[in-house]
C-alpha cells in the first residue's frame, strides 16, 4: 500500500466521522502513545518498574475506552465503559500519589517496614 493510498483511506474515514468522534480518535491515539512512551521508558530503566507497568496498562485501556466511545458516542454508555473509564482515572490518581510519595523520600533513606508487619 502506498502512502497516497493510506492518506486517502484516512481522509475517507475522517469524512465519515463527526467532530466528537474525530476528537475521541485523537484522544485514543494520545493515550495509547503515552502508554508506548511508558513502555519504552520501562525497557530502559529499572526504577519504578511496577508503576511504569501499571501506567502502560492504564493508559492503553483508557485509549481503548476512547475507541469504544467513538462507536457509542457517550462516555457513560454502556455501563461497562463508564466502569472502565472510572477505574482508569482512579488508577491514574493512585499512581500519581504513589509516585509523589516515592519522590519525597531522600535517596539515602529507604522506607522501612514497621516492626509489627
N, C-alpha and C positions, 0 to 999 in steps of 0.2 A: 504494500500500500504506500503510495507516495504521500508527501507532505501536503500537497494540494487536495488530495482525496480526504485526508484526515481533517484538514481545515474545513472543507465543505460539509463533512459529517457533523462537526462541532457547530457550525453555523446553522445547519438544519435543525439540530437538537435545540439550540438556543432560541430559534424562532418558534419552536413548538411549545416552549415553556413560557409561563408568565413570570413577572418580575419577582414575586415571592419565591417561586421555585428556583429561579436563577440564583437568588441570594442564598437559598438553602444549599444549592450545589456548591457555591463558592465557600460557604461555611464548612461543608463536609470536606472539601479539598483542604481548607485551612487546618481543621482539626486532625485530619489524617497526616498532613505534612508535619504538624507539631509532634505527632506520635513517631513519625520517622526520624525526626531530629533527636528525640529522646533515645530511640533505638540506636542511632549512630553514636551518640554520646555513651550509651551503655557499653558498646563494644570497645570504646577507647578508655574507659575509666572503671575502676573497681569501687570508687567511693559512692555511697548512697545507692547501691545496686538495687536493693529492694524497692526503694522509692521510684527509681527510674523505670523498672519493670512495671510497676503499678501505673505510672504515668503513661507508658506506651499503651497498655490495655485500656485505660480510662479514656484517653484521647481518641484512640481508634474506635471504641464503642460510641463515643459522642459523635464522631464523624458518621458512623453507620446510622445513628439515630437521625441525623440530618438527611441522609439518603431516603430513609423511611418517610420522613416528614415531607419530602418532595412529592411523594405519592399521596399521603394522607392530607397534606396541606394544613395540618393542625399539630401543634407540639403536644397536645393533651389527649389526642385520639389516635389509636386505641389506648386503653389504659396502660397496656404493657409498654408503650412508647413513653408515656409520662413517667412510669416507674424507672425505666432505663435512664432517661434524662435526669431524673431526681437522684438516682444512685450515682451517676457520674458527677453531678455537682457536689454531692456530699463527699465523694471521694476526692475531688479537687480541693475542697476546703480542708479536709482532714490531712491530705498530703502537704498542703501549704503550711498548716500549723506544725506538723511534724518536722518539716524542713526548717522552719524558722527556729524551732527549739533546738535542733541539731546545730544550726549555725551559731547559736548563742553560747554553746559550750566551748570553752577555751580548748585549743588543740592539745595542750599538755594534760588535760584532765579528761579522763574517760568516765562516762556515767557509771556509777556503782549501784549495784542492786542492794537494797536494804537487807540487813542480816536475817530478817524474818521471811524472806522469799522462799 
